[in-house]
């Protein structure tokens, strides 16, 4: 089931395909530039982010953040600047928007802003047509039976005692013609070593089983391009990984992404569905300044109203 979420919060995240009035001008504008050389984390413990490969190319992200005064602006900006790799923060008090440039993962930025006691919703990243998102869930049979499977968050999913929460989210932003950054966060699974992969198909009719083998990446390739890397899940059932991979965003739109402990046969079409296998379809999301609405055209609700509704449904 291909799902294009227009404002999905991962914690406070929105997948960003329609919302919020963007303005370049502002009555109160806070702009700081740092000339520090971007640094990259190379190790991780349970509650830190593992960075695989060197993320060297800076990129822009845009966040909606509720701010009411210059003190709010300073608090948010200082929190973001505390992250490694941040080179520029511009906070627009009038429109409650924060533009950030650097090499830090979007999920790390969200956490830093949330640490100030404020929400943060990702509104866009990278260039137009250069960003994507994948919502990762376990898949289950329907309450009424049948062979087809549905995501755990679906009302008709027979979850059999397991929770309905989304288990993971991958944000992707293309930073060059040959490189895309993948910001992957996972929660609620058993500790251990997992493999993240892009699959050949986007068919979730039978969950991970129907996604096929690892994405080959086109003709002439000698090795599958769909193996993204390993993810070490901590004892708390959580992990965050930031890595780069040699593909363009348009190439993977519509393909499934799977994170699973099933390392044997991961390159073949041999995946099964269990509580530690999460899967979703990669969908396009907004680039910088691609959003120009404050109210959802489908529901008539504001950005923050939609966010609250999604959180109530178990969204991270």
C-alpha positions in Angstrom: 0.0 0.0 0.0 1.7 3.2 -1.2 1.1 6.0 1.3 1.9 9.6 0.7 1.7 11.3 4.1 1.6 15.1 3.7 2.4 15.8 7.3 3.6 12.7 9.1 5.5 13.4 12.3 8.3 11.1 13.3 8.2 12.2 16.9 7.5 15.8 15.6 8.3 15.0 12.0 6.1 15.9 8.9 6.8 14.2 5.6 6.1 17.5 4.0 4.1 17.6 0.8 1.7 20.3 1.6 1.4 22.9 4.3 2.6 26.1 5.8 2.9 29.5 4.3 6.6 30.2 3.5 7.9 33.7 3.5 11.3 34.9 2.8 10.7 38.2 4.5 10.3 38.5 8.2 9.9 41.3 10.8 12.1 39.4 13.2 14.9 37.5 11.5 17.8 35.8 13.3 20.7 34.9 11.2 23.9 33.4 12.4 26.7 31.9 10.3 29.5 29.7 11.7 32.7 29.1 9.8 33.6 26.0 11.8 34.7 23.0 9.8 31.9 20.5 9.8 32.7 17.4 11.8 31.3 13.9 11.6 30.5 11.4 14.4 32.0 8.0 13.8 30.9 6.0 16.8 27.6 5.5 18.6 26.2 4.2 21.9 22.5 3.3 22.5 21.1 6.8 22.4 23.4 8.4 19.9 23.5 8.4 16.1 25.8 6.1 14.2 27.2 7.7 11.1 28.3 5.3 8.4 30.6 6.8 5.7 31.6 10.4 5.8 28.7 12.8 5.3 30.7 15.7 3.8 28.3 17.6 1.6 26.2 20.2 3.4 22.5 20.4 2.6 19.5 22.5 3.7 16.5 21.6 5.8 13.5 23.6 6.7 11.6 23.1 10.0 8.3 24.6 11.4 8.9 25.5 15.0 6.5 27.4 17.3 8.3 30.6 18.5 6.9 33.7 20.1 9.8 35.9 20.9 13.5 36.6 20.2 14.3 34.4 23.2 12.7 31.5 21.5 14.7 32.2 18.4 18.0 32.3 20.3 17.1 29.1 22.3 16.4 27.1 19.1 19.4 28.5 17.2 21.8 27.7 20.1 20.4 24.2 20.4 20.9 23.5 16.7 24.4 25.0 16.6 25.4 22.6 19.4 25.2 19.8 16.9 28.3 18.8 14.9 28.3 19.8 11.3 25.9 22.8 11.5 27.2 25.8 9.6 24.1 28.1 9.3 20.9 28.7 11.1 18.2 31.2 10.0 15.2 31.6 12.2 12.1 33.4 10.9 10.0 34.5 13.9 7.1 35.8 11.9 6.5 32.6 10.0 7.8 30.2 12.7 10.3 28.6 10.3 13.9 27.6 10.8 16.3 27.1 7.9 19.4 25.0 8.6 22.5 24.2 6.6 25.1 21.6 7.4 25.8 17.9 7.6 23.8 16.9 10.7 21.0 14.4 10.3 17.4 15.8 10.3 16.4 13.5 13.1 19.3 14.9 15.2 18.1 18.4 14.5 14.5 17.5 15.5 15.8 16.0 18.8 17.9 19.1 19.5 14.9 21.4 19.0 12.6 19.2 21.0 15.2 19.5 23.8 14.2 23.2 24.1 10.6 22.1 24.9 9.3 22.9 21.4 8.0 20.9 18.5 9.8 20.6 15.3 8.3 19.5 12.0 10.4 18.9 8.9 8.9 21.0 6.1 11.5 20.3 3.3 15.0 19.2 2.6 17.4 19.5 -0.4 16.3 20.6 -3.9 12.9 20.0 -5.5 12.5 16.3 -6.5 15.6 15.5 -4.4 14.0 14.3 -1.2 12.0 11.2 -0.1 10.5 9.5 3.0 9.7 6.0 3.9 7.4 5.1 6.9 8.4 1.7 8.3 5.8 -0.7 9.9 5.2 -4.3 10.7 2.6 -6.1 8.5 -0.2 -8.3 9.7 -3.3 -10.2 8.5 -6.6 -8.5 8.5 -9.1 -9.1 11.3 -11.6 -10.5 8.7 -8.9 -13.0 7.4 -7.6 -13.5 3.9 -4.1 -13.8 2.5 -3.4 -10.1 2.1 -1.5 -8.2 4.8 -1.9 -4.6 6.1 0.3 -2.3 8.1 0.0 -2.5 11.9 -1.5 1.0 12.1 -4.4 0.1 9.8 -7.7 -0.2 11.7 -8.4 -3.7 10.3 -5.0 -5.1 11.2 -5.0 -8.2 13.4 -2.0 -7.2 15.5 -2.6 -10.0 18.1 -1.4 -8.1 21.1 1.4 -6.1 19.4 1.3 -2.4 19.3 0.1 -0.4 16.3 2.9 2.2 16.4 5.0 3.0 13.4 8.4 1.4 14.0 10.7 3.5 11.9 11.2 6.3 9.4 13.8 7.0 6.7 14.4 10.4 5.4 16.4 10.8 2.2 18.0 13.9 0.6 20.0 13.9 -2.5 23.1 16.1 -2.1 24.9 15.5 -5.5 24.2 13.8 -8.8 25.7 10.6 -7.3 25.0 10.7 -3.6 21.9 10.5 -1.4 21.9 10.8 2.4 19.7 8.4 4.3 18.6 9.3 7.8 17.1 6.2 9.4 15.5 5.9 12.8 14.0 2.6 14.2 12.3 1.8 17.4 10.3 -0.9 19.2 12.3 -3.9 17.8 14.5 -6.5 19.5 18.1 -5.6 20.1 20.6 -6.9 17.6 22.1 -6.4 14.2 19.7 -5.5 11.3 20.2 -5.0 7.6 18.6 -2.0 5.8 17.8 -2.6 2.2 15.9 -1.2 -0.8 13.9 -3.9 -2.5 13.2 -4.5 -6.2 9.4 -3.9 -5.9 7.1 -1.7 -4.0 4.4 -4.4 -3.5 3.3 -4.6 0.1 0.4 -7.0 -0.5 2.1 -9.6 1.6 4.4 -7.3 3.5 8.1 -7.8 3.3 7.6 -11.1 1.4 6.2 -9.5 -1.7 8.9 -6.8 -2.0 11.2 -9.1 -4.0 15.0 -9.3 -3.9 17.3 -6.5 -3.2 17.1 -3.7 -5.7 19.7 -4.4 -8.4 20.0 -0.7 -9.5 19.7 -1.1 -13.3 21.4 -2.9 -16.0 25.1 -3.4 -16.0 25.5 -3.5 -12.3 27.6 -6.4 -10.9 26.4 -6.0 -7.3 23.0 -5.0 -6.0 22.8 -1.3 -5.1 20.0 -1.8 -2.6 22.0 -2.8 0.4 22.2 0.3 2.5 24.1 -1.1 5.5 23.7 -2.5 9.0 21.8 -1.0 11.9 22.8 -1.9 15.4 19.6 -1.8 17.6 20.3 -1.1 21.3 18.8 -2.7 24.4 16.1 0.0 24.4 14.9 -1.2 21.0 16.0 2.0 19.2 18.7 3.0 16.7 19.5 6.0 14.5 21.8 5.7 11.5 23.0 8.4 9.1 24.7 7.2 5.9 25.3 8.1 2.3 24.7 5.8 -0.7 25.4 6.1 -4.4 21.9 6.6 -5.9 19.6 9.4 -7.0 16.3 9.8 -5.2 14.2 9.4 -8.4 15.7 5.9 -8.9 14.2 4.6 -5.6 10.8 6.2 -5.6 8.1 3.5 -5.4 10.5 0.8 -4.2 10.1 -0.8 -0.8 12.6 -0.4 2.0 13.0 -3.1 4.6 14.9 -3.2 7.9 15.2 -6.8 9.2 17.3 -9.1 11.3 16.9 -11.7 8.5 20.5 -11.4 7.2 20.5 -14.8 5.6 19.0 -14.5 2.2 18.5 -10.8 2.5 19.6 -10.3 -1.1 17.1 -12.8 -2.4 13.3 -12.8 -2.3 13.2 -14.8 1.0 12.1 -12.3 3.6 9.3 -13.2 5.9 7.1 -11.0 8.2 7.7 -10.9 11.9 7.7 -8.4 14.7 11.3 -7.4 13.9 10.9 -6.8 10.2 9.7 -3.3 9.3 8.8 -2.3 5.7 7.4 0.7 3.8 7.4 2.2 0.3 9.7 5.1 -0.5 7.6 8.2 -1.5 8.7 11.6 -2.7 8.7 14.4 -0.1 9.1 18.2 -0.4 12.3 20.0 -1.1 13.2 23.3 0.4 10.5 25.9 -0.1 8.2 23.5 -1.9 5.4 23.8 0.8 3.1 26.8 0.4 0.0 25.9 2.5 -1.0 26.5 6.1 -4.1 24.3 6.0 -4.5 20.8 4.6 -6.8 20.8 1.6 -8.1 17.3 2.5 -9.1 17.9 6.2 -9.2 21.7 6.6 -6.9 21.3 9.6 -3.8 23.3 10.4 -0.3 21.8 10.4 -0.2 21.4 14.2 -3.8 20.0 14.4 -2.8 17.3 11.9 0.3 16.6 13.8 -1.7 16.0 17.1 -4.1 13.7 15.3 -1.2 11.6 13.9 0.5 11.3 17.3 -2.8 10.0 18.8 -2.7 7.3 16.1 0.6 6.1 17.5 2.9 7.9 15.0 6.4 8.4 16.4 
